[in-house]
Amino acid sequence: MARPEVSVRPVGREERADWEPLWAGYLTFYKATLPATSTDITWTRLHDPAEPMHLLGAYVDGKLTGIVHYLFHRSTWMPDDYCYLQDLFVADSARGLGLGRALIEAVYAKAKEAGSSRVYWLTHETNSQARILYDQVAENLGFIQYRKAL
């Protein structure tokens, strides 16, 4: 059986109907709900060249099956920007094809190209399957996130 053709590239503005189920899958995985206006704003930001937010997609045989959102921001610790890998999701049907790794590596390349000094992200401690990959491609520094909704 032939291996499927896998590619990573920016997701075009005209591909919202393909992106949205993956975004919904990500939110469902984390048991999160957002108003439709938040999704609309996110989609607009991801395609606005003035925004520091970006979107890449993983395609299997031409079908969008994985997404990663990332953004650049300043740091008090380094003169170069940091890159925050905010959301990463691969459809169940495409798991095990290396799409998560390919998306992370693509973000690394974009961050390097932009002059960032690091890429970082958060995941839930119970996300054990993803953490197997994350432990291979990055270092867990043991930080704990605190949050206060306002």
C-alpha positions as semicolon CSV with decimal commas, in nm:
position;residue;x (nm);y (nm);z (nm)
1;M;0,000;0,000;0,000
2;A;0,141;0,339;-0,104
3;R;0,206;0,601;0,162
4;P;-0,019;0,902;0,125
5;E;0,128;1,228;-0,002
6;V;0,173;1,467;0,293
7;S;0,240;1,841;0,261
8;V;0,235;2,141;0,493
9;R;0,143;2,488;0,371
10;P;-0,053;2,798;0,473
11;V;-0,430;2,746;0,478
12;G;-0,597;2,983;0,233
13;R;-0,880;3,219;0,317
14;E;-1,106;3,016;0,087
15;E;-1,048;2,700;0,297
16;R;-1,251;2,796;0,602
17;A;-1,501;2,514;0,546
18;D;-1,210;2,266;0,568
19;W;-1,043;2,440;0,866
20;E;-1,353;2,481;1,081
21;P;-1,415;2,109;1,156
22;L;-1,052;2,075;1,268
23;W;-1,084;2,384;1,488
24;A;-1,405;2,239;1,633
25;G;-1,225;1,908;1,693
26;Y;-0,951;2,089;1,882
27;L;-1,205;2,269;2,100
28;T;-1,394;1,946;2,163
29;F;-1,072;1,768;2,264
30;Y;-1,014;2,033;2,532
31;K;-1,385;2,041;2,626
32;A;-1,402;2,407;2,532
33;T;-1,674;2,609;2,369
34;L;-1,642;2,949;2,208
35;P;-1,901;3,183;2,066
36;A;-1,916;3,190;1,686
37;T;-1,788;3,548;1,697
38;S;-1,460;3,427;1,852
39;T;-1,413;3,177;1,569
40;D;-1,493;3,450;1,315
41;I;-1,239;3,687;1,472
42;T;-0,976;3,412;1,489
43;W;-1,024;3,326;1,122
44;T;-0,994;3,694;1,026
45;R;-0,679;3,742;1,236
46;L;-0,516;3,431;1,090
47;H;-0,544;3,588;0,744
48;D;-0,463;3,950;0,828
49;P;-0,100;4,032;0,734
50;A;-0,095;4,300;1,007
51;E;-0,160;4,039;1,278
52;P;0,117;3,832;1,443
53;M;-0,103;3,519;1,418
54;H;-0,048;3,250;1,154
55;L;-0,199;2,923;1,032
56;L;-0,047;2,622;0,862
57;G;-0,226;2,311;0,747
58;A;-0,117;1,952;0,698
59;Y;-0,265;1,796;0,386
60;V;-0,292;1,426;0,314
61;D;-0,345;1,358;-0,055
62;G;-0,462;1,719;-0,089
63;K;-0,714;1,708;0,200
64;L;-0,665;1,936;0,501
65;T;-0,632;1,700;0,799
66;G;-0,423;1,893;1,053
67;I;-0,378;2,253;1,165
68;V;-0,143;2,460;1,372
69;H;-0,191;2,820;1,485
70;Y;0,111;3,016;1,603
71;L;0,196;3,372;1,688
72;F;0,496;3,591;1,751
73;H;0,541;3,816;2,054
74;R;0,805;4,018;2,237
75;S;0,991;3,893;2,542
76;T;1,147;4,065;2,839
77;W;1,420;3,799;2,841
78;M;1,550;3,813;2,485
79;P;1,582;4,080;2,216
80;D;1,429;3,846;1,958
81;D;1,060;3,758;1,945
82;Y;0,929;3,429;2,078
83;C;0,697;3,207;1,880
84;Y;0,402;3,060;2,067
85;L;0,256;2,747;1,910
86;Q;-0,099;2,801;2,031
87;D;-0,316;2,527;1,881
88;L;-0,222;2,196;1,716
89;F;-0,475;1,941;1,598
90;V;-0,476;1,640;1,364
91;A;-0,795;1,463;1,257
92;D;-0,840;1,115;1,405
93;S;-0,832;0,965;1,055
94;A;-0,479;1,100;0,996
95;R;-0,316;1,019;1,329
96;G;0,005;0,819;1,304
97;L;0,109;0,971;0,970
98;G;0,357;1,215;1,124
99;L;0,142;1,524;1,072
100;G;0,188;1,658;1,424
101;R;0,565;1,640;1,390
102;A;0,549;1,792;1,040
103;L;0,339;2,084;1,167
104;I;0,572;2,147;1,462
105;E;0,877;2,134;1,234
106;A;0,708;2,378;0,995
107;V;0,649;2,620;1,283
108;Y;1,015;2,583;1,384
109;A;1,114;2,677;1,028
110;K;0,880;2,979;1,019
111;A;1,004;3,095;1,360
112;K;1,367;3,063;1,253
113;E;1,291;3,250;0,931
114;A;1,128;3,529;1,138
115;G;1,431;3,552;1,370
116;S;1,258;3,412;1,679
117;S;1,481;3,280;1,956
118;R;1,241;3,004;2,066
119;V;0,918;2,819;2,002
120;Y;0,710;2,709;2,298
121;W;0,363;2,574;2,374
122;L;0,136;2,438;2,644
123;T;-0,050;2,112;2,663
124;H;-0,262;1,950;2,929
125;E;-0,077;1,705;3,151
126;T;-0,330;1,434;3,056
127;N;-0,259;1,470;2,683
128;S;-0,032;1,166;2,704
129;Q;-0,039;1,067;2,336
130;A;0,071;1,412;2,219
131;R;0,329;1,435;2,496
132;I;0,511;1,132;2,353
133;L;0,578;1,339;2,041
134;Y;0,644;1,662;2,232
135;D;0,909;1,491;2,445
136;Q;1,088;1,396;2,122
137;V;1,083;1,742;1,959
138;A;1,119;1,981;2,253
139;E;1,216;2,008;2,618
140;N;0,964;2,010;2,904
141;L;1,092;2,272;3,149
142;G;0,829;2,188;3,411
143;F;0,648;2,521;3,426
144;I;0,293;2,529;3,559
145;Q;0,038;2,769;3,412
146;Y;-0,172;2,993;3,638
147;R;-0,474;3,174;3,499
148;K;-0,738;3,422;3,614
149;A;-1,032;3,491;3,387
150;L;-1,126;3,858;3,373
